[in-house]
Amino acid sequence: MDIDDTPVLDNHLHLDPVNGRGVEAAAEFADHGGTHLLVLNKPSWMLVETATDESAFREGFDLTVSVTREASQMLPGRAWPVLGVHPALISKLVEKGYDPEEARDIMQAGLDVAAEFVADGRALALKTGRPHYDVDAAVWAASNEVMHYGFELAADHGCAVQLHTEGGEDFEPVAEWGEAAGLDRRQVVKHYSGGRLRGPTKSVLADKDELEIAVAEGDPFLMETDYIDDPDRPGAVLGPKTVPRRVRWLLEEGHEAAVRTAHVETPREVYGIDTEGSLERA
């Protein structure tokens, strides 16, 4: 199998139409063999301002939907927006003087707005999570409430949730929380995963070592770069070329079944998207 014989999906990438390269990064992805993208909105303070009300969330989401629509025109497949609230927002709000419960309410309101975009077809899935850094007990509890609320909204709207959380391998309790809210655990996706993640569907950072582990584990998985599209950090976390390059490498290593898992089967099971049917090669 050659890369031209398969869809190539980056499950978590940012495109910044305000400060970054925007659709130019999507074009680079396509030029190297990429076909499909899930475009995550950047944190509100990186696009507009630190969101304290629905209007700021809405403005950031509109920007992401617009740049994703433009990115789709650059791809032989298509791009979909994934919208929600970055968990670090709670710290930004606490620094502004809000207490954790008030910050929680603001973030849940942001998720309500994101769910509107899912409901009317402008977004594919939601994003939420909890801080990946140390916080006090009140902030941690409020963050978990935001994440639970995201699960409830996703269940109500029949969509998946991408999670930004702390590192680690055992997230079985988090997958169980999603199930308790009414989600299929496959619809709970841990962004920036290693290959051994337990619980949610793993979205594995496109590092060769972690991909080798994911292939050996044999579980459903996705691949991502977490490209940030920040001119001050070019190529961070990984550049847009990386997933197509890793797909070529996996195919050279004989892992055709794993490529199909990550780029056809798991996207269909998690998001209900058809990466083969939406692919038009020249």
C-alpha positions in Angstrom: 0.0 0.0 0.0 1.1 3.6 -0.8 0.1 6.7 1.0 -2.0 7.6 -2.0 -4.2 4.6 -1.3 -5.4 5.7 2.1 -7.0 8.7 3.9 -4.6 10.5 6.2 -6.2 12.2 9.2 -4.6 14.6 11.7 -7.0 14.3 14.7 -5.9 17.4 16.6 -4.4 20.5 14.9 -4.8 24.2 15.3 -5.1 26.8 12.6 -4.8 30.4 13.7 -6.4 32.8 11.2 -5.5 35.8 13.3 -1.8 35.4 14.3 -0.6 32.2 12.5 -0.3 30.6 9.1 -3.9 29.5 8.9 -4.8 27.7 5.7 -1.1 27.7 4.6 -0.5 25.1 7.2 -3.4 23.0 5.9 -1.9 23.3 2.4 1.4 22.0 3.7 -0.3 19.1 5.2 -2.0 18.3 1.9 1.2 18.7 -0.1 2.8 15.9 1.9 -0.1 13.5 1.6 -2.6 14.6 4.2 -6.3 14.4 3.4 -8.4 15.1 6.5 -8.1 17.4 9.5 -9.9 18.0 12.8 -9.3 21.6 13.6 -9.5 22.6 17.3 -10.2 26.2 18.3 -7.3 27.8 20.0 -7.8 29.1 23.6 -9.9 32.2 23.6 -7.1 34.5 24.8 -4.9 33.5 21.8 -7.6 34.5 19.3 -9.8 37.2 20.8 -9.5 37.7 24.5 -9.8 35.8 27.7 -13.5 34.7 27.4 -15.7 35.8 30.3 -19.0 35.7 28.4 -20.7 33.9 25.5 -19.8 36.5 22.9 -16.1 36.0 23.2 -16.5 32.2 22.9 -18.8 32.7 19.9 -16.3 35.0 18.1 -13.4 32.5 18.6 -15.6 29.6 17.4 -16.7 31.6 14.3 -13.1 32.2 13.4 -12.3 28.5 13.7 -15.3 27.5 11.6 -14.3 29.9 8.9 -10.6 28.9 8.7 -11.7 25.2 8.8 -14.0 25.8 5.8 -11.1 27.4 3.9 -8.8 24.5 4.9 -11.3 22.1 3.4 -10.8 23.7 0.0 -7.0 22.8 0.3 -7.6 19.1 1.0 -8.5 16.1 -1.1 -10.7 15.1 1.8 -12.1 17.7 4.2 -11.7 19.4 7.5 -14.1 19.5 10.5 -14.1 21.9 13.4 -13.9 20.6 17.0 -15.0 23.4 19.4 -14.9 23.9 23.2 -13.1 25.3 26.1 -9.5 25.0 27.0 -9.1 23.8 30.6 -6.4 26.4 31.3 -9.1 29.1 31.0 -10.1 28.4 34.6 -6.7 29.6 35.8 -6.9 32.7 33.6 -10.3 33.5 35.1 -9.2 32.9 38.7 -6.3 35.3 38.0 -8.8 37.9 36.9 -10.6 37.6 40.3 -13.3 35.0 39.6 -13.7 32.3 42.1 -13.5 28.7 40.8 -17.3 28.2 40.8 -17.8 31.4 38.8 -15.1 30.3 36.4 -16.8 26.9 36.1 -20.1 28.6 35.1 -18.4 30.7 32.5 -16.7 27.7 31.0 -19.9 25.6 31.0 -21.6 28.5 29.2 -18.8 28.3 26.6 -19.5 24.6 26.1 -23.2 25.5 25.7 -22.2 27.7 22.8 -19.9 25.0 21.3 -22.8 22.6 21.5 -25.0 25.0 19.5 -22.4 24.7 16.7 -22.5 20.9 16.9 -26.3 20.9 16.9 -26.6 23.0 13.7 -23.8 21.0 11.9 -21.1 23.6 12.0 -18.9 21.5 14.3 -18.2 17.8 14.6 -17.4 17.4 18.2 -16.7 19.1 21.5 -13.5 19.7 23.5 -13.1 20.1 27.3 -10.8 18.6 30.0 -9.0 19.6 33.1 -5.6 21.3 33.8 -2.4 19.4 32.9 -0.6 21.3 35.7 -0.9 21.5 39.4 -3.9 23.4 40.8 -5.6 23.7 44.1 -8.4 21.4 45.2 -11.2 23.9 44.4 -9.9 24.5 40.9 -9.5 20.8 40.3 -13.1 20.1 41.5 -14.5 22.9 39.3 -12.5 21.6 36.3 -13.9 18.1 36.8 -17.4 19.6 36.8 -16.7 21.3 33.5 -15.5 18.1 32.0 -18.6 16.2 33.3 -20.8 18.9 31.8 -19.0 18.4 28.5 -19.8 14.7 28.6 -23.5 15.4 29.2 -23.7 17.9 26.3 -21.9 15.4 24.0 -24.4 12.7 25.0 -27.3 15.0 24.4 -26.0 15.9 20.9 -24.7 12.5 19.9 -21.1 13.6 19.4 -17.6 12.8 20.6 -15.5 14.8 23.1 -11.8 15.5 22.8 -10.1 15.8 26.2 -7.1 18.0 27.1 -5.9 16.7 30.5 -2.8 15.8 32.6 -0.5 13.1 31.3 -0.6 9.4 32.3 -1.8 6.1 31.1 -4.8 5.1 33.2 -7.8 7.1 32.4 -10.3 4.3 32.9 -12.3 6.4 35.5 -12.7 9.2 32.9 -14.0 6.8 30.3 -16.5 5.6 32.9 -17.6 9.1 33.6 -18.3 9.5 29.9 -20.3 6.3 29.9 -22.3 7.4 33.0 -23.3 10.5 31.1 -24.6 8.4 28.2 -21.6 8.3 25.8 -20.0 5.3 24.2 -16.5 5.2 25.7 -15.1 5.2 22.2 -16.5 8.8 21.9 -14.2 9.9 24.8 -11.0 10.8 23.1 -7.8 11.6 25.0 -5.8 14.1 23.0 -2.0 14.0 23.3 -1.9 10.3 24.3 0.8 7.9 24.5 0.5 4.4 23.0 -0.5 2.6 26.2 -3.4 4.7 27.3 -6.3 2.8 29.0 -9.9 4.0 29.1 -10.7 6.5 26.4 -9.8 6.3 22.7 -6.2 7.4 22.3 -5.2 10.2 20.0 -1.5 9.4 19.8 1.0 12.1 19.3 2.8 11.2 16.1 6.0 10.2 17.7 7.6 7.0 16.3 8.1 5.3 19.7 4.6 6.0 20.9 3.1 4.9 17.5 5.1 1.6 17.7 3.6 1.0 21.1 0.1 1.8 19.9 0.4 -0.6 17.0 1.7 -3.3 19.3 -1.2 -2.7 21.8 -3.7 -3.3 19.0 -6.4 -1.0 20.4 -8.3 1.6 18.3 -6.3 4.8 18.0 -6.0 8.1 16.1 -2.9 10.2 15.2 -2.3 13.8 15.8 0.3 16.6 15.8 -1.2 19.1 18.2 0.2 21.7 15.8 -0.2 25.0 17.5 0.2 27.5 14.6 2.1 30.0 16.6 4.7 32.2 14.7 6.8 32.3 17.9 6.9 28.5 18.1 7.1 27.2 14.5 6.6 23.5 14.3 5.2 23.2 17.8 4.1 20.7 19.0 4.7 18.8 15.8 4.5 20.4 12.3 1.7 19.7 9.8 3.9 17.4 7.7 4.3 15.0 10.5 1.3 12.8 10.3 1.7 12.1 6.6 5.4 11.3 7.2 4.5 8.9 10.0 1.9 7.2 7.8 4.5 6.7 5.1 6.8 5.2 7.7 4.1 2.9 9.1 3.4 1.6 5.6 7.1 1.0 5.0 7.2 -1.0 8.2 4.3 -3.1 7.0 1.6 -1.7 9.3 -1.1 -1.3 6.8 -3.8 -2.6 9.2 -2.8 0.0 11.8 -3.0 2.8 9.3 -6.5 1.7 8.4 -7.4 1.5 12.0 -6.2 5.1 12.7 -7.4 6.8 9.5 -10.5 4.9 8.5 -12.0 2.7 11.2 -11.5 4.7 14.4 -12.6 8.0 12.9 -15.8 6.2 11.7 -16.4 4.6 15.1 -15.6 7.8 17.2 -17.0 10.6 15.0 -19.2 8.9 12.5 -17.1 10.3 9.6 -16.3 8.5 6.4 -12.7 9.4 5.5 -12.8 7.1 2.4 -16.1 8.3 1.0 -15.1 11.9 1.5 -11.8 11.5 -0.3 -11.3 12.7 -3.8 -7.8 12.2 -5.2 -6.6 13.8 -8.4 
